[in-house]
Every structure is written in structure tokens, then in C-alpha cells.
Amino acid sequence: MKKSIALLAVLGFIIIIIGLSTGILKLYEKFSSTSYSYISQNSLILKNIKKTLNNALKEINNSDIQNIFTTYPPIVSKDENFILNIEISPVNDKLNINNLIENNKTNIYILNTLSNILEYYEILDPLFFEDLLLDTLDLDTLERDAYSEIILYKEFQNGTIYNYKHFKEILDYYANIKNDKNIYKIPWDKYIFFGDKKKYILDCNLIDKNLAKFIGLEFKNDIISCENLIENNLTQNLNIKPFDKNNSYLIKVDTNYFLNNQKYNLSFFYNTKTKKAIVENNFIY
């Protein structure tokens, strides 16, 4: 039984590879003989990868979503003038930092997790950093603490933390005010992501073991999987469950490609339910 499941997983991987390779190389034939702009090239590649993912997800069972997360072999044209590299990684193995405030209330479960992270990495003033995040995410300009409303002291945007660049502004502000460089030692990319304010799931099959400990989750035999998860109020309040095609679930697609020795980069987030993509740094679906 296990061998047949493994074989299906391998076949699913091959389907994705073949689909991507065939579609992308057809696109290369189009814009290798025509003058296309950089934006047009990106649009064509994004459209084709989305189409391939749509088809691949039809063939993948809920339990097999992990099989698409990998760095794929380069796609190379015959004349070697076009080389495309693709990496697909999960997003819902982390907490959405924008859910720290929900319906004008602080999500105490995310806040407690954040407090545990800050304590573990010996952050000098964790309460001030938490106030910076909360004052960034709410829509008013009332300070929870002195200097915690960044928008009052520099050009800044409130309401949502859009991406890591925006988040780093908060890190830099904190480090400057508190003279605490430890804030940069935290591997934030393992613990948080910057999504819209939807209630995404936290995938119990993929969650980082350290993040699970910071949250306070327990797994039988210390093995990370949904089967071994010991359910409690945390699992319900943080929407901790396995991937399901019927729920919104984000994956990250990072690409870089070489066209006539010129390198380009394209990253986007793809929602497996809505089949929509949002290009990183542009926020356009």
C-alpha cells in the first residue's frame, strides 16, 4: 500500500514537471522571436505556471500536497538561451501576522506565541515590539506606548503589514529605538507570513517544530503530523488542520529565468482554492 502511495506521489511530481516544461518552452518559442517587454514575459510565465498548478491540483489528493513543495529541475530550451528555475514552498506552515488583530481585537493566541518567540531570542523590550506591531495593524494613531505609533514619526503605512520589506521597517525602527540587534536574529520567515486578513489554516503536517513549541502544541512521540496532533483550544482558535482543497491555502512560487543571458526574477503567491495569484511587492491578483 505504501509503495503504491509513493508511486502516485512520484507520478504527480512528474506530471507537474512535464506540464511546466512543455508550457514554458512553448512560451519561450513565442517571445524568443518577438520583442516582448519584461512585464509581458512575467505575465506569460505566471499565467502558464498557474494553469499547470490548476491541473496538477486536480490530480493531487489532500494528503499529497506536500509533494509539490520542492525546487524543480531547470527548464532549458534547446538553444540554451532560455533557462527557468522554479521553487514551490508552503506558506500555511506559518502564522499570518496580520491576524494579530481580528475584528478590532488582539488575537491572544498569536500574541502569546509572539511573546514566547521574543523571550526565546532574548529581545530586550518584547512588550514595546509587540506594541509596535499592534499599533501598525490597528487603524488609529493612538500610542500604546511612547513612540510605538511609527506613523507619527516617519512616513509609514498602517493597517496591514504587506511584506517583509514593510516588516523590516518595523524591525529597524525597534532596533534603533531600543539599540537591540537581537531582533534580527529571529528567523521570521519560519514563523510568520504576510497575508490578507482571512482566516487561513495552519497546516499541522508542515509546521516548523520550533514554532509548534512556541505556540504550545503537543504531538504524540514528538512527530509533526496531523495524525499525531493532540487537539486542544489552540488547534481550534488558530485554525490548525491539514490541507483541504475546499479551504483557502497559499503556496509560494519563486522563479528566476535567464533569457539571452539576462536574468529576471518573479515571485508570487497562489491560492489553491480561488486559483488566483498575487505578485509579490505588487499586491495585484
Residue pairs with C-beta under 8 A, 6 or more apart in sequence:
8 64
9 64
9 67
12 56
12 59
12 60
12 64
12 67
12 68
13 67
13 68
13 70
15 55
15 56
15 59
16 52
16 53
16 56
16 68
16 72
17 72
17 73
19 52
19 55
19 56
20 48
20 49
20 52
20 72
20 75
20 86
21 75
23 48
23 51
23 52
24 45
24 48
24 49
24 75
24 84
25 75
25 77
25 82
27 44
27 45
27 48
28 77
28 82
28 259
30 36
30 44
31 40
31 41
31 44
31 259
32 77
32 79
32 81
32 82
32 259
36 44
38 264
41 257
41 259
41 264
42 264
42 266
42 279
45 84
45 255
45 257
45 266
46 266
46 268
46 277
46 279
49 86
49 253
49 255
50 270
50 275
50 277
53 68
53 251
53 253
53 270
53 272
54 275
56 68
57 245
57 272
60 67
60 68
62 242
62 243
62 244
62 245
63 242
63 243
65 243
65 249
65 272
66 90
66 205
66 206
68 88
68 251
69 88
69 89
69 90
69 206
69 251
70 87
70 88
71 85
71 86
71 87
72 85
72 86
72 87
72 88
74 83
74 84
74 85
75 82
75 83
75 84
75 85
75 86
76 82
76 83
76 84
77 83
81 259
81 260
81 261
82 257
82 258
82 259
83 257
83 258
84 255
84 256
84 257
85 255
85 256
85 257
86 253
86 254
86 255
87 253
87 254
87 255
88 251
88 252
88 253
88 254
89 251
89 252
89 254
90 203
90 206
90 251
90 252
91 193
91 195
91 200
91 250
91 251
91 252
91 269
92 200
92 201
92 202
92 203
92 206
92 243
92 249
92 250
93 202
93 203
93 206
93 207
93 208
93 211
94 189
94 190
94 191
94 192
94 193
94 202
94 207
94 208
94 211
95 110
95 113
95 191
95 192
95 193
95 202
95 211
95 215
95 238
96 192
96 193
96 194
96 195
96 197
96 198
96 200
97 110
97 133
97 161
97 167
97 192
97 193
97 194
98 137
98 160
98 161
98 194
98 195
98 196
98 197
99 107
99 110
99 195
99 197
99 199
100 106
100 107
100 110
100 111
100 114
100 133
100 134
100 137
101 107
101 134
101 137
101 138
102 197
104 138
106 134
107 237
109 215
109 234
109 237
109 238
110 238
111 130
112 216
113 191
113 211
113 214
113 215
113 216
114 130
114 133
115 126
115 130
116 213
116 214
116 215
116 216
117 186
117 191
117 214
118 126
118 129
118 130
118 186
119 126
120 214
121 182
121 183
121 185
121 186
122 182
123 129
123 180
123 182
123 183
123 186
124 178
124 179
124 180
124 182
125 174
125 178
125 180
127 145
128 145
128 148
128 174
128 177
128 178
129 174
129 183
131 143
131 144
131 145
131 148
132 148
132 150
132 170
132 173
132 174
133 161
133 170
134 144
134 148
135 142
135 143
135 144
135 148
135 149
135 150
135 158
136 150
136 156
136 158
136 159
136 161
136 170
137 158
137 159
137 160
137 161
138 158
138 159
139 158
139 159
141 149
141 151
141 152
141 158
142 149
143 149
143 152
147 153
147 177
150 156
150 169
150 170
150 173
151 157
151 158
154 173
156 169
157 166
160 196
160 197
161 167
161 170
161 194
162 194
162 283
163 194
163 280
163 281
164 188
164 189
164 194
165 281
166 194
167 188
167 194
171 183
171 184
174 180
174 183
175 181
175 183
175 184
190 208
190 210
190 211
191 208
191 210
191 211
191 214
193 250
195 250
195 269
198 248
199 239
200 239
200 247
200 248
200 249
200 250
201 239
201 240
201 241
201 242
201 243
201 244
201 247
201 248
201 249
202 238
202 239
202 240
202 241
203 241
203 242
203 243
203 249
204 217
204 224
204 225
204 226
204 229
204 235
204 240
204 241
204 242
205 224
205 225
205 226
205 242
205 243
206 224
207 217
207 224
207 240
209 224
212 219
212 224
215 234
215 238
216 234
217 229
217 230
217 234
217 235
217 240
218 229
218 230
218 232
219 225
219 228
219 229
219 230
220 228
220 230
221 228
226 241
226 242
229 235
229 240
234 240
235 241
241 247
243 249
243 272
245 272
245 273
246 273
247 273
248 271
248 272
248 273
248 274
249 271
249 272
249 273
250 269
250 270
250 271
250 272
251 269
251 270
251 272
252 267
252 268
252 269
252 270
253 267
253 268
253 269
253 270
253 277
254 265
254 267
255 265
255 266
255 267
256 263
256 264
256 265
256 266
257 263
257 264
257 266
258 264
266 279
267 279
267 280
268 277
268 278
268 279
268 280
269 277
269 278
269 280
270 276
270 277
271 277
276 285
277 285
278 284
278 285
